[in-house]
Amino acid sequence: MQKNFLLRSSYKKVSEEYRRVLKEFQEEIPKQIGDAYDSGGQWHDNPAYDAALERQSNLASQLKALGDFLKSPVFIEDLEIPSDGVRIGVEVELSEEGGGNSSFKILGPADVKFYPGVMSCYSPLAQQLMSHKVGEIIECRLPKGVKKFRIIKISKIDLKSM
């Protein structure tokens, strides 16, 4: 089972999203269902009623996923993050063979949603770069084919600034 790595700031944002979805689920959806039911017509021939029930089901699934995610966070700020190799909590600069340079921060999957220039630690590229060091050339199997990258630079991320 993969760990729920994320920054505290992302945890706060995911918690806010959970509260927003919960409020909609508890307050708005019952009203929509009631309004659709009261609008007349049979329950089995009522598109507004069907749409409200479908939205209720989608929100229930979203609440479960968010709730499960929030139950066991692993805060990146609490990890020991040496900068001698690629790992979560570092910024890595790569040179692609036959291409240009790129850099990105490796953080948790939830952090990708909230911060630009972030790659999930569970992405195919990040997984194949893990533990490699500056100067190494790594052949990575990616969805778009095999690519070679040289690690140019690895530096710890200033997590307090995020």
C-alpha positions in Angstrom: 0.0 0.0 0.0 1.5 3.4 -1.0 2.0 6.0 1.7 0.0 9.3 1.6 3.0 11.7 1.3 2.1 15.4 1.2 2.9 18.8 2.6 1.0 20.1 5.6 -0.2 23.0 3.4 -1.7 20.4 0.9 -3.2 18.5 3.8 -5.0 21.6 4.8 -6.3 22.2 1.3 -7.5 18.6 1.0 -9.2 18.9 4.4 -10.9 22.1 3.1 -12.0 20.2 0.0 -13.4 17.4 2.2 -15.4 19.8 4.2 -16.8 21.5 1.1 -17.8 18.2 -0.4 -19.3 17.0 2.9 -21.4 20.2 3.1 -22.7 19.8 -0.4 -23.5 16.1 0.4 -25.3 16.9 3.6 -27.0 20.1 2.8 -27.4 20.8 -1.0 -28.0 17.3 -2.3 -30.9 16.5 0.0 -32.5 19.8 -1.0 -32.0 19.0 -4.7 -33.4 15.5 -4.3 -36.4 16.9 -2.4 -37.0 19.7 -5.0 -36.8 17.2 -7.9 -39.1 14.8 -6.2 -41.6 17.6 -5.3 -41.5 19.0 -8.9 -44.0 16.4 -10.0 -43.8 13.5 -12.4 -43.0 10.0 -11.4 -39.7 9.3 -9.6 -38.9 6.8 -12.4 -39.4 9.4 -15.1 -37.7 12.5 -13.5 -34.3 13.5 -15.0 -33.7 16.1 -12.2 -34.3 13.4 -9.5 -32.0 11.0 -11.4 -29.3 13.7 -11.7 -29.4 14.5 -8.0 -29.2 10.9 -7.0 -26.2 10.4 -9.4 -24.5 13.5 -7.9 -25.1 12.1 -4.4 -23.5 8.8 -5.4 -20.5 10.7 -6.9 -20.0 12.8 -3.8 -20.2 9.8 -1.6 -17.4 8.2 -3.5 -15.4 11.4 -3.4 -15.9 11.7 0.4 -14.7 8.2 0.9 -11.6 8.7 -1.1 -10.8 12.0 0.5 -11.5 10.6 4.0 -9.3 7.6 3.5 -6.5 9.8 2.2 -6.7 12.1 5.2 -6.6 9.3 7.7 -3.0 8.4 7.4 -0.9 11.3 6.1 2.9 11.2 6.0 4.1 14.8 6.2 7.1 15.4 4.0 8.3 18.1 6.4 8.9 15.4 9.0 11.1 13.3 6.8 14.9 13.2 6.8 15.8 14.4 3.3 19.4 14.0 2.3 20.3 15.7 -1.0 22.8 13.1 -2.2 20.2 11.2 -4.3 16.8 11.6 -5.9 14.0 11.2 -3.3 10.8 12.8 -2.1 11.5 16.4 -1.0 14.2 17.3 -3.6 14.3 19.3 -6.7 16.0 17.5 -9.6 17.4 18.9 -12.8 17.7 16.6 -15.7 19.2 16.7 -19.2 17.4 14.6 -21.7 19.5 12.9 -24.3 18.8 14.7 -27.5 16.6 17.2 -25.7 16.8 20.1 -23.3 17.0 20.4 -19.6 14.1 20.3 -17.2 13.6 20.5 -13.5 10.9 19.6 -11.1 10.2 19.1 -7.4 9.4 15.6 -6.2 6.5 15.6 -3.7 3.4 13.7 -2.9 0.5 13.1 -5.4 -1.8 15.7 -3.6 0.9 18.4 -3.9 0.8 18.1 -7.7 -2.7 19.6 -7.6 -1.7 22.7 -5.6 1.9 23.6 -6.7 3.4 24.2 -10.2 6.5 22.4 -11.1 5.8 19.4 -8.9 6.0 15.7 -9.9 4.4 13.0 -7.8 6.8 10.7 -6.2 4.7 7.8 -7.6 5.0 9.0 -11.3 6.8 6.6 -13.6 9.7 9.0 -14.1 10.2 9.8 -10.4 10.0 6.1 -9.4 12.8 5.3 -11.9 15.0 8.2 -10.7 14.8 7.4 -7.0 18.1 6.9 -5.3 20.1 7.9 -8.3 22.8 10.5 -7.9 24.2 13.6 -9.8 26.0 12.6 -12.9 24.3 9.3 -13.4 22.6 8.5 -16.7 19.4 6.6 -16.3 17.4 4.9 -19.0 13.7 5.3 -18.1 10.8 3.4 -19.5 8.0 5.9 -19.8 4.5 5.7 -21.4 5.8 7.5 -24.5 8.8 5.2 -24.8 12.3 4.8 -23.4 14.3 8.0 -22.7 17.8 8.6 -21.3 18.3 11.3 -18.7 21.5 12.6 -17.0 21.0 14.0 -13.5 22.5 17.5 -13.5 21.6 18.7 -10.0 19.8 17.6 -6.9 18.8 20.0 -4.1 16.6 19.9 -1.1 13.4 21.9 -1.4 12.8 24.7 1.0 9.6 23.2 2.3 8.8 26.2 4.5 8.4 28.4 1.5 5.7 26.1 0.0 
